Amino acid sequence: MLGVPPSRVQQMVRDGQLLSFRREGEVVVPADFFVDGEVVKGLSGTIILLRDGGYTDPDILRWLFSDDDTLPSTPLASLRAGRHREVKRRAQLMAF
């Protein structure tokens, strides 16, 4: 989806720019993390913010895809809609 080698995607996961998980033995990155061949704006910063706040990768994934009453939809859908500042504010409140 990004048009880069798998090793580059693996490096992005290690650097905290993306999250991955295992599904049926395969390591995968959610397709919703990408728009038009790019990583969703604000996603990397949100991941780093929550990791710094002590959240684990499974917790971050769960939060990104769960409905949030303080947002019009899920945090990830809000990021995809360009509301990354709102999402980061919610993440800051959770992390600290």
Gaussian input, Z-matrix of N, CA and C with variables (Angstrom, degrees):
# hf/3-21g

backbone

0 1
 N
 C     1     B1
 C     2     B2     1     A1
 N     3     B3     2     A2     1     D1
 C     4     B4     3     A3     2     D2
 C     5     B5     4     A4     3     D3
 N     6     B6     5     A5     4     D4
 C     7     B7     6     A6     5     D5
 C     8     B8     7     A7     6     D6
 N     9     B9     8     A8     7     D7
 C    10    B10     9     A9     8     D8
 C    11    B11    10    A10     9     D9
 N    12    B12    11    A11    10    D10
 C    13    B13    12    A12    11    D11
 C    14    B14    13    A13    12    D12
 N    15    B15    14    A14    13    D13
 C    16    B16    15    A15    14    D14
 C    17    B17    16    A16    15    D15
 N    18    B18    17    A17    16    D16
 C    19    B19    18    A18    17    D17
 C    20    B20    19    A19    18    D18
 N    21    B21    20    A20    19    D19
 C    22    B22    21    A21    20    D20
 C    23    B23    22    A22    21    D21
 N    24    B24    23    A23    22    D22
 C    25    B25    24    A24    23    D23
 C    26    B26    25    A25    24    D24
 N    27    B27    26    A26    25    D25
 C    28    B28    27    A27    26    D26
 C    29    B29    28    A28    27    D27
 N    30    B30    29    A29    28    D28
 C    31    B31    30    A30    29    D29
 C    32    B32    31    A31    30    D30
 N    33    B33    32    A32    31    D31
 C    34    B34    33    A33    32    D32
 C    35    B35    34    A34    33    D33
 N    36    B36    35    A35    34    D34
 C    37    B37    36    A36    35    D35
 C    38    B38    37    A37    36    D36
 N    39    B39    38    A38    37    D37
 C    40    B40    39    A39    38    D38
 C    41    B41    40    A40    39    D39
 N    42    B42    41    A41    40    D40
 C    43    B43    42    A42    41    D41
 C    44    B44    43    A43    42    D42
 N    45    B45    44    A44    43    D43
 C    46    B46    45    A45    44    D44
 C    47    B47    46    A46    45    D45
 N    48    B48    47    A47    46    D46
 C    49    B49    48    A48    47    D47
 C    50    B50    49    A49    48    D48
 N    51    B51    50    A50    49    D49
 C    52    B52    51    A51    50    D50
 C    53    B53    52    A52    51    D51
 N    54    B54    53    A53    52    D52
 C    55    B55    54    A54    53    D53
 C    56    B56    55    A55    54    D54
 N    57    B57    56    A56    55    D55
 C    58    B58    57    A57    56    D56
 C    59    B59    58    A58    57    D57
 N    60    B60    59    A59    58    D58
 C    61    B61    60    A60    59    D59
 C    62    B62    61    A61    60    D60
 N    63    B63    62    A62    61    D61
 C    64    B64    63    A63    62    D62
 C    65    B65    64    A64    63    D63
 N    66    B66    65    A65    64    D64
 C    67    B67    66    A66    65    D65
 C    68    B68    67    A67    66    D66
 N    69    B69    68    A68    67    D67
 C    70    B70    69    A69    68    D68
 C    71    B71    70    A70    69    D69
 N    72    B72    71    A71    70    D70
 C    73    B73    72    A72    71    D71
 C    74    B74    73    A73    72    D72
 N    75    B75    74    A74    73    D73
 C    76    B76    75    A75    74    D74
 C    77    B77    76    A76    75    D75
 N    78    B78    77    A77    76    D76
 C    79    B79    78    A78    77    D77
 C    80    B80    79    A79    78    D78
 N    81    B81    80    A80    79    D79
 C    82    B82    81    A81    80    D80
 C    83    B83    82    A82    81    D81
 N    84    B84    83    A83    82    D82
 C    85    B85    84    A84    83    D83
 C    86    B86    85    A85    84    D84
 N    87    B87    86    A86    85    D85
 C    88    B88    87    A87    86    D86
 C    89    B89    88    A88    87    D87
 N    90    B90    89    A89    88    D88
 C    91    B91    90    A90    89    D89
 C    92    B92    91    A91    90    D90
 N    93    B93    92    A92    91    D91
 C    94    B94    93    A93    92    D92
 C    95    B95    94    A94    93    D93
 N    96    B96    95    A95    94    D94
 C    97    B97    96    A96    95    D95
 C    98    B98    97    A97    96    D96
 N    99    B99    98    A98    97    D97
 C   100   B100    99    A99    98    D98
 C   101   B101   100   A100    99    D99
 N   102   B102   101   A101   100   D100
 C   103   B103   102   A102   101   D101
 C   104   B104   103   A103   102   D102
 N   105   B105   104   A104   103   D103
 C   106   B106   105   A105   104   D104
 C   107   B107   106   A106   105   D105
 N   108   B108   107   A107   106   D106
 C   109   B109   108   A108   107   D107
 C   110   B110   109   A109   108   D108
 N   111   B111   110   A110   109   D109
 C   112   B112   111   A111   110   D110
 C   113   B113   112   A112   111   D111
 N   114   B114   113   A113   112   D112
 C   115   B115   114   A114   113   D113
 C   116   B116   115   A115   114   D114
 N   117   B117   116   A116   115   D115
 C   118   B118   117   A117   116   D116
 C   119   B119   118   A118   117   D117
 N   120   B120   119   A119   118   D118
 C   121   B121   120   A120   119   D119
 C   122   B122   121   A121   120   D120
 N   123   B123   122   A122   121   D121
 C   124   B124   123   A123   122   D122
 C   125   B125   124   A124   123   D123
 N   126   B126   125   A125   124   D124
 C   127   B127   126   A126   125   D125
 C   128   B128   127   A127   126   D126
 N   129   B129   128   A128   127   D127
 C   130   B130   129   A129   128   D128
 C   131   B131   130   A130   129   D129
 N   132   B132   131   A131   130   D130
 C   133   B133   132   A132   131   D131
 C   134   B134   133   A133   132   D132
 N   135   B135   134   A134   133   D133
 C   136   B136   135   A135   134   D134
 C   137   B137   136   A136   135   D135
 N   138   B138   137   A137   136   D136
 C   139   B139   138   A138   137   D137
 C   140   B140   139   A139   138   D138
 N   141   B141   140   A140   139   D139
 C   142   B142   141   A141   140   D140
 C   143   B143   142   A142   141   D141
 N   144   B144   143   A143   142   D142
 C   145   B145   144   A144   143   D143
 C   146   B146   145   A145   144   D144
 N   147   B147   146   A146   145   D145
 C   148   B148   147   A147   146   D146
 C   149   B149   148   A148   147   D147
 N   150   B150   149   A149   148   D148
 C   151   B151   150   A150   149   D149
 C   152   B152   151   A151   150   D150
 N   153   B153   152   A152   151   D151
 C   154   B154   153   A153   152   D152
 C   155   B155   154   A154   153   D153
 N   156   B156   155   A155   154   D154
 C   157   B157   156   A156   155   D155
 C   158   B158   157   A157   156   D156
 N   159   B159   158   A158   157   D157
 C   160   B160   159   A159   158   D158
 C   161   B161   160   A160   159   D159
 N   162   B162   161   A161   160   D160
 C   163   B163   162   A162   161   D161
 C   164   B164   163   A163   162   D162
 N   165   B165   164   A164   163   D163
 C   166   B166   165   A165   164   D164
 C   167   B167   166   A166   165   D165
 N   168   B168   167   A167   166   D166
 C   169   B169   168   A168   167   D167
 C   170   B170   169   A169   168   D168
 N   171   B171   170   A170   169   D169
 C   172   B172   171   A171   170   D170
 C   173   B173   172   A172   171   D171
 N   174   B174   173   A173   172   D172
 C   175   B175   174   A174   173   D173
 C   176   B176   175   A175   174   D174
 N   177   B177   176   A176   175   D175
 C   178   B178   177   A177   176   D176
 C   179   B179   178   A178   177   D177
 N   180   B180   179   A179   178   D178
 C   181   B181   180   A180   179   D179
 C   182   B182   181   A181   180   D180
 N   183   B183   182   A182   181   D181
 C   184   B184   183   A183   182   D182
 C   185   B185   184   A184   183   D183
 N   186   B186   185   A185   184   D184
 C   187   B187   186   A186   185   D185
 C   188   B188   187   A187   186   D186
 N   189   B189   188   A188   187   D187
 C   190   B190   189   A189   188   D188
 C   191   B191   190   A190   189   D189
 N   192   B192   191   A191   190   D190
 C   193   B193   192   A192   191   D191
 C   194   B194   193   A193   192   D192
 N   195   B195   194   A194   193   D193
 C   196   B196   195   A195   194   D194
 C   197   B197   196   A196   195   D195
 N   198   B198   197   A197   196   D196
 C   199   B199   198   A198   197   D197
 C   200   B200   199   A199   198   D198
 N   201   B201   200   A200   199   D199
 C   202   B202   201   A201   200   D200
 C   203   B203   202   A202   201   D201
 N   204   B204   203   A203   202   D202
 C   205   B205   204   A204   203   D203
 C   206   B206   205   A205   204   D204
 N   207   B207   206   A206   205   D205
 C   208   B208   207   A207   206   D206
 C   209   B209   208   A208   207   D207
 N   210   B210   209   A209   208   D208
 C   211   B211   210   A210   209   D209
 C   212   B212   211   A211   210   D210
 N   213   B213   212   A212   211   D211
 C   214   B214   213   A213   212   D212
 C   215   B215   214   A214   213   D213
 N   216   B216   215   A215   214   D214
 C   217   B217   216   A216   215   D215
 C   218   B218   217   A217   216   D216
 N   219   B219   218   A218   217   D217
 C   220   B220   219   A219   218   D218
 C   221   B221   220   A220   219   D219
 N   222   B222   221   A221   220   D220
 C   223   B223   222   A222   221   D221
 C   224   B224   223   A223   222   D222
 N   225   B225   224   A224   223   D223
 C   226   B226   225   A225   224   D224
 C   227   B227   226   A226   225   D225
 N   228   B228   227   A227   226   D226
 C   229   B229   228   A228   227   D227
 C   230   B230   229   A229   228   D228
 N   231   B231   230   A230   229   D229
 C   232   B232   231   A231   230   D230
 C   233   B233   232   A232   231   D231
 N   234   B234   233   A233   232   D232
 C   235   B235   234   A234   233   D233
 C   236   B236   235   A235   234   D234
 N   237   B237   236   A236   235   D235
 C   238   B238   237   A237   236   D236
 C   239   B239   238   A238   237   D237
 N   240   B240   239   A239   238   D238
 C   241   B241   240   A240   239   D239
 C   242   B242   241   A241   240   D240
 N   243   B243   242   A242   241   D241
 C   244   B244   243   A243   242   D242
 C   245   B245   244   A244   243   D243
 N   246   B246   245   A245   244   D244
 C   247   B247   246   A246   245   D245
 C   248   B248   247   A247   246   D246
 N   249   B249   248   A248   247   D247
 C   250   B250   249   A249   248   D248
 C   251   B251   250   A250   249   D249
 N   252   B252   251   A251   250   D250
 C   253   B253   252   A252   251   D251
 C   254   B254   253   A253   252   D252
 N   255   B255   254   A254   253   D253
 C   256   B256   255   A255   254   D254
 C   257   B257   256   A256   255   D255
 N   258   B258   257   A257   256   D256
 C   259   B259   258   A258   257   D257
 C   260   B260   259   A259   258   D258
 N   261   B261   260   A260   259   D259
 C   262   B262   261   A261   260   D260
 C   263   B263   262   A262   261   D261
 N   264   B264   263   A263   262   D262
 C   265   B265   264   A264   263   D263
 C   266   B266   265   A265   264   D264
 N   267   B267   266   A266   265   D265
 C   268   B268   267   A267   266   D266
 C   269   B269   268   A268   267   D267
 N   270   B270   269   A269   268   D268
 C   271   B271   270   A270   269   D269
 C   272   B272   271   A271   270   D270
 N   273   B273   272   A272   271   D271
 C   274   B274   273   A273   272   D272
 C   275   B275   274   A274   273   D273
 N   276   B276   275   A275   274   D274
 C   277   B277   276   A276   275   D275
 C   278   B278   277   A277   276   D276
 N   279   B279   278   A278   277   D277
 C   280   B280   279   A279   278   D278
 C   281   B281   280   A280   279   D279
 N   282   B282   281   A281   280   D280
 C   283   B283   282   A282   281   D281
 C   284   B284   283   A283   282   D282
 N   285   B285   284   A284   283   D283
 C   286   B286   285   A285   284   D284
 C   287   B287   286   A286   285   D285

   B1=1.4564
   B2=1.5250
   B3=1.3205
   B4=1.4583
   B5=1.5174
   B6=1.3285
   B7=1.4454
   B8=1.5187
   B9=1.3410
   B10=1.4655
   B11=1.5206
   B12=1.3290
   B13=1.4645
   B14=1.5364
   B15=1.3328
   B16=1.4693
   B17=1.5326
   B18=1.3132
   B19=1.4664
   B20=1.5277
   B21=1.3320
   B22=1.4807
   B23=1.5309
   B24=1.3244
   B25=1.4722
   B26=1.5306
   B27=1.3326
   B28=1.4676
   B29=1.5268
   B30=1.3187
   B31=1.4662
   B32=1.5203
   B33=1.3151
   B34=1.4673
   B35=1.5209
   B36=1.3252
   B37=1.4677
   B38=1.5265
   B39=1.3206
   B40=1.4755
   B41=1.5282
   B42=1.3358
   B43=1.4685
   B44=1.5220
   B45=1.3392
   B46=1.4566
   B47=1.5118
   B48=1.3132
   B49=1.4607
   B50=1.5257
   B51=1.3278
   B52=1.4601
   B53=1.5209
   B54=1.3223
   B55=1.4604
   B56=1.5192
   B57=1.3035
   B58=1.4579
   B59=1.5202
   B60=1.3249
   B61=1.4630
   B62=1.5174
   B63=1.3293
   B64=1.4706
   B65=1.5217
   B66=1.3349
   B67=1.4624
   B68=1.5107
   B69=1.3166
   B70=1.4669
   B71=1.5211
   B72=1.3342
   B73=1.4514
   B74=1.5163
   B75=1.3075
   B76=1.4647
   B77=1.5305
   B78=1.3152
   B79=1.4576
   B80=1.5250
   B81=1.3378
   B82=1.4645
   B83=1.5290
   B84=1.3162
   B85=1.4624
   B86=1.5281
   B87=1.3332
   B88=1.4692
   B89=1.5342
   B90=1.3124
   B91=1.4651
   B92=1.5238
   B93=1.3343
   B94=1.4657
   B95=1.5278
   B96=1.3195
   B97=1.4649
   B98=1.5235
   B99=1.3497
   B100=1.4567
   B101=1.5225
   B102=1.3348
   B103=1.4601
   B104=1.5249
   B105=1.3006
   B106=1.4673
   B107=1.5247
   B108=1.3256
   B109=1.4508
   B110=1.5134
   B111=1.3249
   B112=1.4667
   B113=1.5236
   B114=1.3353
   B115=1.4687
   B116=1.5195
   B117=1.3255
   B118=1.4630
   B119=1.5271
   B120=1.3181
   B121=1.4603
   B122=1.5309
   B123=1.3114
   B124=1.4525
   B125=1.5126
   B126=1.3433
   B127=1.4594
   B128=1.5231
   B129=1.3138
   B130=1.4685
   B131=1.5204
   B132=1.3182
   B133=1.4623
   B134=1.5162
   B135=1.3165
   B136=1.4649
   B137=1.5268
   B138=1.3269
   B139=1.4628
   B140=1.5291
   B141=1.3196
   B142=1.4614
   B143=1.5214
   B144=1.3179
   B145=1.4679
   B146=1.5267
   B147=1.3259
   B148=1.4642
   B149=1.5273
   B150=1.3229
   B151=1.4754
   B152=1.5233
   B153=1.3240
   B154=1.4660
   B155=1.5263
   B156=1.3427
   B157=1.4549
   B158=1.5165
   B159=1.3376
   B160=1.4493
   B161=1.5175
   B162=1.3114
   B163=1.4563
   B164=1.5188
   B165=1.3225
   B166=1.4605
   B167=1.5315
   B168=1.3078
   B169=1.4652
   B170=1.5293
   B171=1.3412
   B172=1.4753
   B173=1.5370
   B174=1.3390
   B175=1.4652
   B176=1.5253
   B177=1.3288
   B178=1.4639
   B179=1.5264
   B180=1.3181
   B181=1.4655
   B182=1.5248
   B183=1.3204
   B184=1.4646
   B185=1.5263
   B186=1.3395
   B187=1.4657
   B188=1.5262
   B189=1.3261
   B190=1.4623
   B191=1.5291
   B192=1.3335
   B193=1.4620
   B194=1.5311
   B195=1.3399
   B196=1.4720
   B197=1.5238
   B198=1.3239
   B199=1.4626
   B200=1.5199
   B201=1.3213
   B202=1.4571
   B203=1.5207
   B204=1.3267
   B205=1.4606
   B206=1.5209
   B207=1.3406
   B208=1.4586
   B209=1.5279
   B210=1.3182
   B211=1.4666
   B212=1.5238
   B213=1.3233
   B214=1.4662
   B215=1.5306
   B216=1.3311
   B217=1.4618
   B218=1.5260
   B219=1.3112
   B220=1.4574
   B221=1.5362
   B222=1.3250
   B223=1.4664
   B224=1.5338
   B225=1.3289
   B226=1.4605
   B227=1.5287
   B228=1.3257
   B229=1.4656
   B230=1.5302
   B231=1.3222
   B232=1.4658
   B233=1.5236
   B234=1.3246
   B235=1.4642
   B236=1.5252
   B237=1.3119
   B238=1.4705
   B239=1.5244
   B240=1.3383
   B241=1.4685
   B242=1.5296
   B243=1.3322
   B244=1.4604
   B245=1.5129
   B246=1.3214
   B247=1.4690
   B248=1.5297
   B249=1.3376
   B250=1.4645
   B251=1.5237
   B252=1.3141
   B253=1.4753
   B254=1.5274
   B255=1.3299
   B256=1.4655
   B257=1.5260
   B258=1.3216
   B259=1.4671
   B260=1.5298
   B261=1.3196
   B262=1.4644
   B263=1.5278
   B264=1.3173
   B265=1.4733
   B266=1.5306
   B267=1.3387
   B268=1.4713
   B269=1.5255
   B270=1.3185
   B271=1.4656
   B272=1.5275
   B273=1.3171
   B274=1.4615
   B275=1.5178
   B276=1.3104
   B277=1.4653
   B278=1.5202
   B279=1.3197
   B280=1.4605
   B281=1.5158
   B282=1.3267
   B283=1.4642
   B284=1.5238
   B285=1.3248
   B286=1.4629
   B287=1.4662
   A1=112.08
   A2=116.79
   A3=120.26
   A4=112.50
   A5=116.19
   A6=119.74
   A7=113.25
   A8=116.21
   A9=121.45
   A10=108.50
   A11=117.81
   A12=119.97
   A13=111.91
   A14=116.94
   A15=120.50
   A16=112.75
   A17=117.42
   A18=119.55
   A19=111.44
   A20=117.24
   A21=121.01
   A22=110.26
   A23=116.58
   A24=120.42
   A25=109.63
   A26=116.83
   A27=120.61
   A28=110.36
   A29=116.98
   A30=120.68
   A31=110.66
   A32=117.55
   A33=121.19
   A34=110.75
   A35=116.86
   A36=121.01
   A37=109.34
   A38=117.27
   A39=120.98
   A40=111.28
   A41=117.14
   A42=121.73
   A43=113.03
   A44=117.15
   A45=120.58
   A46=113.93
   A47=118.15
   A48=120.76
   A49=112.08
   A50=115.68
   A51=122.73
   A52=108.98
   A53=115.90
   A54=122.14
   A55=108.13
   A56=115.90
   A57=120.89
   A58=108.49
   A59=114.99
   A60=120.69
   A61=107.92
   A62=115.58
   A63=120.85
   A64=109.58
   A65=113.68
   A66=120.39
   A67=107.01
   A68=115.28
   A69=121.90
   A70=111.22
   A71=116.40
   A72=121.99
   A73=115.44
   A74=117.98
   A75=122.87
   A76=109.88
   A77=116.75
   A78=121.47
   A79=106.98
   A80=116.05
   A81=120.79
   A82=110.54
   A83=114.55
   A84=123.44
   A85=105.73
   A86=118.83
   A87=119.96
   A88=112.48
   A89=116.41
   A90=121.90
   A91=111.33
   A92=117.54
   A93=120.82
   A94=112.79
   A95=117.47
   A96=121.05
   A97=112.14
   A98=117.15
   A99=120.68
   A100=111.45
   A101=114.58
   A102=121.97
   A103=107.17
   A104=116.44
   A105=121.84
   A106=112.57
   A107=117.32
   A108=121.52
   A109=115.37
   A110=117.22
   A111=122.65
   A112=109.52
   A113=115.79
   A114=120.44
   A115=107.44
   A116=117.16
   A117=122.60
   A118=109.60
   A119=116.26
   A120=121.08
   A121=109.93
   A122=115.77
   A123=121.73
   A124=114.88
   A125=117.50
   A126=120.06
   A127=111.53
   A128=117.38
   A129=120.61
   A130=111.55
   A131=116.75
   A132=120.49
   A133=112.20
   A134=116.70
   A135=121.08
   A136=110.27
   A137=116.80
   A138=120.96
   A139=109.96
   A140=116.57
   A141=120.85
   A142=110.73
   A143=117.15
   A144=121.96
   A145=111.31
   A146=116.54
   A147=119.98
   A148=112.11
   A149=117.59
   A150=119.71
   A151=110.20
   A152=116.42
   A153=120.24
   A154=111.51
   A155=116.19
   A156=121.35
   A157=113.76
   A158=117.09
   A159=120.55
   A160=115.41
   A161=118.01
   A162=119.97
   A163=110.85
   A164=116.36
   A165=121.88
   A166=109.12
   A167=116.11
   A168=119.93
   A169=112.30
   A170=119.93
   A171=118.45
   A172=112.30
   A173=117.31
   A174=120.13
   A175=111.33
   A176=116.53
   A177=120.88
   A178=110.02
   A179=116.96
   A180=120.23
   A181=111.43
   A182=115.93
   A183=120.78
   A184=110.14
   A185=116.75
   A186=121.19
   A187=111.36
   A188=117.39
   A189=120.54
   A190=112.45
   A191=116.95
   A192=121.02
   A193=113.84
   A194=117.95
   A195=121.45
   A196=110.40
   A197=115.58
   A198=119.72
   A199=109.97
   A200=115.74
   A201=122.34
   A202=107.34
   A203=116.86
   A204=121.26
   A205=113.07
   A206=117.87
   A207=120.68
   A208=112.06
   A209=117.04
   A210=122.54
   A211=108.63
   A212=117.51
   A213=119.46
   A214=113.71
   A215=116.88
   A216=120.86
   A217=108.48
   A218=116.59
   A219=119.49
   A220=109.47
   A221=117.85
   A222=118.95
   A223=112.60
   A224=117.62
   A225=119.18
   A226=111.32
   A227=117.53
   A228=120.06
   A229=110.35
   A230=116.49
   A231=119.87
   A232=110.83
   A233=117.38
   A234=120.09
   A235=110.35
   A236=116.18
   A237=120.63
   A238=111.26
   A239=117.02
   A240=121.51
   A241=112.28
   A242=116.61
   A243=119.65
   A244=115.15
   A245=117.52
   A246=121.07
   A247=110.89
   A248=116.19
   A249=120.07
   A250=112.46
   A251=118.96
   A252=119.84
   A253=111.27
   A254=115.88
   A255=119.85
   A256=111.03
   A257=115.59
   A258=120.36
   A259=109.92
   A260=117.15
   A261=119.98
   A262=111.21
   A263=117.38
   A264=119.45
   A265=110.37
   A266=116.95
   A267=120.54
   A268=109.70
   A269=115.80
   A270=120.02
   A271=110.75
   A272=118.08
   A273=121.08
   A274=110.69
   A275=117.69
   A276=120.52
   A277=110.98
   A278=116.98
   A279=120.50
   A280=111.19
   A281=116.91
   A282=121.36
   A283=113.03
   A284=117.09
   A285=117.64
   A286=111.75
   D1=-27.74
   D2=179.39
   D3=-93.77
   D4=-15.94
   D5=-177.37
   D6=73.09
   D7=27.29
   D8=177.54
   D9=-122.65
   D10=160.15
   D11=179.31
   D12=-63.28
   D13=151.45
   D14=177.76
   D15=-53.75
   D16=-33.26
   D17=179.94
   D18=-63.55
   D19=-33.00
   D20=177.67
   D21=-69.03
   D22=-39.89
   D23=177.34
   D24=-64.38
   D25=-42.45
   D26=177.45
   D27=-59.74
   D28=-39.30
   D29=178.17
   D30=-66.51
   D31=-37.95
   D32=177.74
   D33=-63.63
   D34=-36.93
   D35=176.62
   D36=-66.50
   D37=-46.39
   D38=179.17
   D39=-61.38
   D40=-36.44
   D41=-178.98
   D42=-78.38
   D43=-6.64
   D44=178.58
   D45=86.35
   D46=10.76
   D47=178.72
   D48=-80.84
   D49=-24.14
   D50=179.00
   D51=-137.61
   D52=163.90
   D53=173.90
   D54=-118.88
   D55=148.86
   D56=175.82
   D57=-132.02
   D58=165.91
   D59=175.25
   D60=-151.96
   D61=166.97
   D62=179.47
   D63=-94.70
   D64=132.45
   D65=174.03
   D66=-135.61
   D67=118.25
   D68=-179.08
   D69=53.18
   D70=41.38
   D71=176.58
   D72=83.86
   D73=-10.23
   D74=-179.49
   D75=-99.43
   D76=142.57
   D77=173.51
   D78=-87.08
   D79=124.03
   D80=-176.15
   D81=-130.68
   D82=157.02
   D83=174.28
   D84=-116.74
   D85=130.61
   D86=-178.89
   D87=-57.57
   D88=133.71
   D89=179.07
   D90=-62.52
   D91=-27.75
   D92=-179.78
   D93=-66.73
   D94=-9.37
   D95=177.46
   D96=-76.87
   D97=-3.79
   D98=-175.16
   D99=-125.42
   D100=144.04
   D101=173.48
   D102=-136.86
   D103=124.19
   D104=177.83
   D105=51.65
   D106=43.88
   D107=176.54
   D108=74.77
   D109=13.58
   D110=179.59
   D111=-127.90
   D112=154.62
   D113=173.33
   D114=-70.20
   D115=138.18
   D116=179.74
   D117=-53.56
   D118=131.03
   D119=-179.45
   D120=-60.65
   D121=132.50
   D122=178.16
   D123=90.77
   D124=-13.49
   D125=-177.49
   D126=-64.76
   D127=-48.97
   D128=-177.68
   D129=-59.49
   D130=-44.96
   D131=179.46
   D132=-63.35
   D133=-37.89
   D134=178.91
   D135=-66.70
   D136=-42.70
   D137=178.32
   D138=-60.38
   D139=-48.30
   D140=-178.64
   D141=-62.72
   D142=-42.86
   D143=179.13
   D144=-58.62
   D145=-46.99
   D146=-179.10
   D147=-70.33
   D148=-37.91
   D149=175.87
   D150=-61.41
   D151=-44.71
   D152=178.72
   D153=-62.26
   D154=-27.43
   D155=178.13
   D156=-83.55
   D157=1.90
   D158=175.00
   D159=99.22
   D160=3.99
   D161=179.71
   D162=-80.09
   D163=143.97
   D164=177.05
   D165=-85.42
   D166=162.05
   D167=179.75
   D168=-58.42
   D169=-44.00
   D170=177.31
   D171=-61.17
   D172=-37.50
   D173=177.59
   D174=-64.84
   D175=-40.22
   D176=179.87
   D177=-65.87
   D178=-45.05
   D179=177.38
   D180=-58.76
   D181=-45.56
   D182=179.75
   D183=-59.28
   D184=-45.80
   D185=-178.98
   D186=-64.26
   D187=-43.10
   D188=-178.25
   D189=-60.24
   D190=-32.47
   D191=-175.97
   D192=-101.69
   D193=3.06
   D194=-179.06
   D195=-98.03
   D196=145.10
   D197=176.29
   D198=-60.98
   D199=142.20
   D200=179.22
   D201=-126.14
   D202=120.51
   D203=-177.49
   D204=-63.18
   D205=-21.49
   D206=-178.30
   D207=-89.27
   D208=-3.07
   D209=177.92
   D210=-122.63
   D211=160.14
   D212=178.83
   D213=-66.16
   D214=-16.30
   D215=-178.12
   D216=-159.56
   D217=-149.85
   D218=176.83
   D219=-74.55
   D220=157.66
   D221=176.52
   D222=-56.73
   D223=-39.89
   D224=-179.76
   D225=-66.37
   D226=-42.73
   D227=177.82
   D228=-62.84
   D229=-35.65
   D230=177.35
   D231=-67.16
   D232=-40.07
   D233=175.46
   D234=-61.29
   D235=-44.91
   D236=-179.56
   D237=-63.05
   D238=-28.08
   D239=179.74
   D240=-86.81
   D241=2.85
   D242=177.10
   D243=90.02
   D244=10.94
   D245=-179.98
   D246=-97.61
   D247=47.22
   D248=-175.20
   D249=-67.62
   D250=-29.93
   D251=178.80
   D252=-65.89
   D253=-41.83
   D254=178.08
   D255=-62.49
   D256=-42.89
   D257=-179.09
   D258=-64.59
   D259=-43.49
   D260=179.81
   D261=-64.45
   D262=-35.92
   D263=176.61
   D264=-62.62
   D265=-42.93
   D266=178.30
   D267=-63.38
   D268=-42.68
   D269=-179.29
   D270=-64.77
   D271=-38.62
   D272=177.92
   D273=-63.15
   D274=-41.19
   D275=178.98
   D276=-64.44
   D277=-37.15
   D278=179.60
   D279=-71.87
   D280=-38.39
   D281=-172.33
   D282=-78.12
   D283=-22.10
   D284=-175.83
   D285=-127.56

